[in-house]
Amino acid sequence: MRLVANSGRGVLPPCPGPSGVRDFHRQLPGYAPTPLREAPRIAARAGVGRVLVKDEADRLGLPAFKVLGASWAVYRALLDHLGVPLGLSFDALAARLAGRGLVLTTATDGNHGRAVAHVARRLGLAAHIFVPAGTSPARIEAIEGEGASCQVVAGDYDDAVAVAATAGAGGIVVSDTSWPGYETIPGYVIEGYATILDEVEEAIDAGVEDAVGGGVDTVLVPIGVGALAAAVAQWFRCRGREVRLIGVEPDGAHCALASIEAGGIVEVPGPHTSIMAGLNCGRPSPVAWPWLSGGFNLFTAIDDEHAEAGMRALAAEGTVSGETGAAAAGALLAFGGEALGLAPDATVLVLSTEGATDPRLYAEIVGT
């Protein structure tokens, strides 16, 4: 268990202009804001005034938030590929793509790949997804259930990324991490996650569970390659709001924390074996990194047992959260508000990023 303060926050990149991403998501079948719930038991245990949990267990028919970034990135990438300006509807895009034989490709630890496959199916496209060795059968079956082909790569997530980056001509790589010469589409993924924060603020303004409204003081964000964290930093920093941002990673795959300590991007070598599968990443995305280094206040790393404790604590509050999804809650409970520099009356937003994506493992840990 580790905690590192970002004492020398870097210079933030220029803020992006309006994207229209929330309006895009509203047009997708099944769109609805996900719940924002009070978690009074977690707040009491952590020694803070209020905890709000953004529950991403059911997002556009999938059990994780990733489809927000994947859908927007696929849409924007295909518009770029066709040379069509922004504004074409999702259904009209599907009609334009008929018979073109395009294949969407990506690497994943589970949720992003399933999301890309899901969007491909809705557009009538094929998808080929690369996963690292050790990916659970449940996650592979879920990807294949979307009609995609799935290939296991010897090695870890970063090895799967390397293979996907060079996979077959005629395909479009839709990755949520970046590398030199491949920055645009991962930037679209980051943009897509803004819908989460827009919904959070909308719910707080309306009053959560009849509670008194009020701003968020602190946000705990799970970090894999950093796309979601970058979106959170963009949202608050580009609005001039000094909300305390805390990143959460697994011990052994704490690439953002290690990079902060080193003063620049470094790799944490694998194998990365945490049960927090979606966070088992050895290197931050270069596109996300400036937002992490310039926007976050603290970086933490936790053991699997703390993620499991987060799962059980969220279940007691009525939120189903998988091993990756419960990392933020697990970190809040593991360190406590005082160690994280939070005031006793702080309002803390916890992002629960997935549901029970591996139902068998969830039942083993939570007991139901």
N, C-alpha and C positions, 0 to 999 in steps of 0.2 A: 504494500500500500504506500503510495507516494503522493506528495503534493508539492508543486513548484509554482511560485509566483512569477508572473511575467512582468518583471520589474522595469524592463526597457522596451515597452511596446513600440513596435515599428510604425512606419508611416503607412496609413491606409491608402489603398488605390482609389482612383476616382470613382465616385458613386455612379451606378448605372442609372439610365433614364427609365421612364415608365415602360413597362413591358406588356401590360394587359394580361398577365398570367392568370389572375383570379377569374377574369371574364372567360378566358379560354377553358379553365377547369369547370366553370359553371355549365358549359355547353356539353360536357361529357355525360353520357348516360350513367345514372346512379350517383351523381355528385351531390354531396351534402356536407356541411361542416362536421368535423368529428367532435366528440364531446370534450369539454373542458370541465374537469371535476375538482371539487374540494377534496383534500386529503388530510383531515384534521388529526388522525392518529400519527401519520408521518410527521406532520408539523410539530406535534407535541414531543415526539421522540427526538427530533432534530433540534428542538429548542428554538424554533422560529415562529413568527406570528401566523403565517398562512402558507399552505402549499397548494398550488394548482397543478393538476396533471392533465396534459394534453394527450388524449388517448387515441393512438393511431392504429388500433387493432382492426379496424374495418374502414379501409379507404378505397373508394371506387371499386368495391368488390374484392379487394385483396387485403391480406392481413398485415400491411405495413405501409409506411408513408412514402416509400420509394417511388410509387407510381406517379406521384405529383411531379417529381423531377424527370422521370423517364418519359412521361407523356409529353411534357413541354419540349424536352430535348429532341425526341423523335419528330414531333411536329415541326419544330424550327429547322432541324437538319434536313428533313424531306422538302420543306419549302426552299431551302438553300439549294438542294440537289436539283430541284425542278426549275429553279430560277423564278419562283412565284413570290410576290410580295406578301408580307404579313397581312392577315385578315381573312384568308380562305378558311371556311369552316372545316371542322374535323371530317364530317361526312363528305364534303366536296373533295377534300384531299384524298380520301379513300377511293372515290370515283376516278380521280386523276391517275391513281397508281395502278389501276386494274390492268393486268397483263404485262406489267413491266418486269416482274421476276426479281424484284429487289429482296435482299436478305439483310436483316438487322443482326448485328453481332455484338456481344459484350462478354466481359468476365464478371464473375459474381461470387459472393459467398452465399447467395440465396435470394435475397429480397429484390435487389436491383435487377438481376437477370430475369426473375419471374415477372417483374413489372415490364421490362422491355418485351418479353415474349407475349405478355397480355396485350400490350398496345399493338404489337405486330399483328396479332390475331384479329384484333378489332379493325385493322386497316387492310386485312386480307394479304399480309406479307408473311414470309417465312422468317424464322429466327433461329440462330445457332448460338448457343450459350456455353461458355467454358467455365468450369468450376474447379477449384483446387481439390487435391486428394484429401479425403477425410470429410468431405461435405456429406451431411446426413442424407440417407435415402429419402426421407420425407421431403427434403427441400428439392432434391433432384426430381422426384415424382411430381411435385407441384409445378416445376418448370416444364416438364414434359406434358403435364396436364393442360398447359396452355397451347399445346401443339408445336412446341419448339423441339429441336434436337439438342441434346445436352452431352458435352464431352468432358470427361474428367482429365485434368492435367496433372502430371506428376509434379509435386511441389506445392507451394502455398498460393495465396491469393495473388501476390505480385508476379509469380510465374504464370498464372492464368491470364493476367493482364497482358504480359509480354506476348503470349501466344495469340490472344484475341486481336492484338494490335496489328498483327501481320496475317490475319486469317483471310483467305480467298479474295480474289478480285470480284468486283460487282456487288460487294456488300458495303453497308454503312456501319461503322463502329460507333456504338452509342455508349461510351464509357462515362462513369462518374468520377474517374480520376484522369489526370492529364499528364502529358510528357512533351518534350520539345517538338514543336510543329503540330501538336494536337491539343488545342486549348479552347476552341470555340464551342464545341458540343458540351464538354464538362462545364463551361460557363453557363450554358443553357440549363443544365441540370440544377445548378445552384439557383438560378432565377426561379425555377419551377417550385422550389421549396418555400418561396415567399408567401404562398397561399396559407401555409400553416400559421405564420405570424399574423397575417391579416385576420384570420379567423380568431386567433387568441385575443387580439385587441378588440375585435367586434364583440366577442363574448363578454369580456371584462367591462366594456362600456355598457352592455345590456344588463350586467349583474349576473354573476355566476351562482347558480343554485339559490337565487334570492338573497345572496350575500351582498354586503356593501361593495360597490365597485371600487376600483383603485388601481394604480399602476403597479407593474412588476418591478421589484428591486433587483432580482437575481434570476438568471436562467442557467440551468444545468443541461448540458448538451452532450450526448455521446458522440465520440469522434472516431471515425474509421480513417478514410482518406481526407475527410474534412469538408465535404460538400455541404452537408447540413449546417455545420458550424459556421462556414463562410456565409451561408444565407442568413443565419441569426445575427452575425456581426454586421452584415450589410444592413439588415432591417433597422437595428438600433443605432448603430454609429452614423448611418446616413441621415438619420433623423435627429442627430445631435444629442442622443440620450445616453448618459453614462450608467446604464444598467450594468450590474456586475455579471460578467459572462465566465462560466466555469466549464472547462472541457473535461470529459470523462473517457478514459481508455482502459483496456485490460493491462495488467502487469504482463510484460513480455511482448506486447505489441503497442507500446506507448510511444509511437513515432512522433506525435506532435509534442509531447512533453520532452522527449529527447532532443528534438530539433530546437525547442525553446532554450534548453540548457546549452546547446552547441552554438546558438546564434544563427542558425540557418538549417536548411533541410538536411537531415541525415537519415540513414536507413537503420532500422532495428531488425537485425537478421532473424530469420525463422529457425526452426518451425514455430508457428504461432498456433497455440493449441487451446486457447481459452474457449469456454463454452459460449462466450459472447462472439459468435461466429462472424457477425456483420462488422465487427470492429477489429478483426484479425488482419490488420494491414501493417506492412513494414515501412511505408514511406508516405508522407503527406502529399496530396496533389499540389503541384506547383501553382495551379490557378487558385486554389483555396488558401494556400499558405499565407499570402500577404494579409488576408482577412483574419486568419488565426493569430499571426504574430502581432498584428496591429490592433486587433479588436478584443482579444480575450485577456482576462485578468489573472486567471488561475488555470492550471492543468493538473489533473489528478489521474492516478492509476490505481485500479482496485483488483483484488483477487476474485476468482469465480464465486467464492462463498458469499461475497458481498452482493454480487449480481443475484444470486439465489435468494438472499435475504430481501433484496429489492422486489423480486418477483412475488414473494410471499406477502410482503407489506402492501404492495399494490393490490394483490388479490383480496386482502382484507378490507380494502377501500372500494372494492367493486370494479377494479380494472384488471383485465387479463393482459399480462405483459410477458413477452418471451425473454430469453436469456440476454439478448442484445438490448431489447426494448427497456428492460428494467435497470440498465447500468446507471442511469442518472439518479434514479431513486436510491439505488444501492450505495452510490457515492455519498449522497446527502446523509444517509443513515450511518455510513461507515465513519465519516469524519465529524459529522455534527455541525450545526450552524456556527458555533464559536470558532472552531478550527478553520472554517471556510471564510471567516471574517464577516459573518452575517449578524446584523442586529437582532435582538430578541423579538422585535416587531416586524421583521422583514417579510415581504411577500415573495415567495420563491416559485418560479415556473419550472416544472420538471417535464421534459419531453419523453414520453413513453412511445418509442418509435415502431413497435410491432406488437402483434398479438402472439398467440401460441403457434408459431410457425413450425415447430416440431412438437406436435401434440403429445407424443409418447414421453419425451423428455420433460415437457411442461408438467405432465401429470406426476412424474417421478419426483420433481422438485417441490411442487406446490401441494401435491397430495390430493388433487381433484382434477 
